Amino acid sequence: MPKKILVCDDAQLTRKTLRSILESNDYIVVGEAANGKEAVKKYKELQPDLVFMDIVMPEMDGIEAVEKIMELDDK
């Protein structure tokens, strides 16, 4: 079964390129996020198997977003 992936990057072109590469290799991109805050929200909603996370993003950086996502999985 293909893995569900969430792509998080503030650059739309990067998200589009990653989506294209992943989908051409039979992965399912279940969502995209343009900042860390949105990434955490979408992670809660979509429960992906894998997250591609940019480090430098507005509102919440990728490191803080990953820490919050890891807290969600600890519960």
FIDO-928138 format. One record per residue (C-alpha): residue number from 0; residue in one letter; x, y, z. Coordinates in steps of 0.5 Angstrom, whole numbers, plus 2048, in hexadecimal, padded with zeros to 3 digits. Example, Ala and Ser with C-alpha at 12.3 -4.5 7.8 and 13.67 -1.06 7.14 Angstrom:
BEGIN
   pos   code     x     y     z
     0      A   819   7F7   810
     1      S   81B   7FE   80E
//
This chain:
BEGIN
   pos   code     x     y     z
     0      M   800   800   800
     1      P   803   807   7FE
     2      K   805   80B   804
     3      K   801   812   805
     4      I   805   818   805
     5      L   805   81F   808
     6      V   809   824   804
     7      C   80B   82B   808
     8      D   80F   830   805
     9      D   80D   838   804
    10      A   80F   838   7FD
    11      Q   80A   836   7F9
    12      L   80E   833   7F3
    13      T   812   82F   7F8
    14      R   80B   82C   7FA
    15      K   809   82B   7F3
    16      T   810   827   7F1
    17      L   810   823   7F7
    18      R   809   821   7F6
    19      S   80A   81F   7EE
    20      I   810   81B   7F0
    21      L   80D   817   7F6
    22      E   807   816   7F2
    23      S   80B   813   7EC
    24      N   80E   80E   7F0
    25      D   807   80C   7F3
    26      Y   806   810   7F9
    27      I   800   813   7FC
    28      V   801   81A   7FD
    29      V   7FB   81B   802
    30      G   7FC   823   803
    31      E   801   829   803
    32      A   802   82E   808
    33      A   806   835   807
    34      N   808   836   80E
    35      G   809   832   815
    36      K   803   834   818
    37      E   7FF   832   812
    38      A   803   82B   812
    39      V   801   829   819
    40      K   7FA   82B   818
    41      K   7FA   826   811
    42      Y   7FE   821   815
    43      K   7F9   820   81A
    44      E   7F3   820   814
    45      L   7F7   81C   80F
    46      Q   7FB   817   814
    47      P   800   816   80E
    48      D   806   810   80E
    49      L   80B   815   80D
    50      V   80C   81D   80D
    51      F   811   821   809
    52      M   813   827   80D
    53      D   816   82D   80B
    54      I   81A   830   810
    55      V   819   838   80F
    56      M   812   83A   80E
    57      P   80E   83F   811
    58      E   809   83F   817
    59      M   80D   839   81A
    60      D   813   836   817
    61      G   814   82F   815
    62      I   818   82D   81C
    63      E   812   82F   820
    64      A   80D   82C   81C
    65      V   810   825   81C
    66      E   811   826   824
    67      K   809   827   824
    68      I   808   821   81F
    69      M   80C   81D   824
    70      E   808   81F   82A
    71      L   802   81D   826
    72      D   805   816   825
    73      D   807   815   82C
    74      K   800   815   82F
//
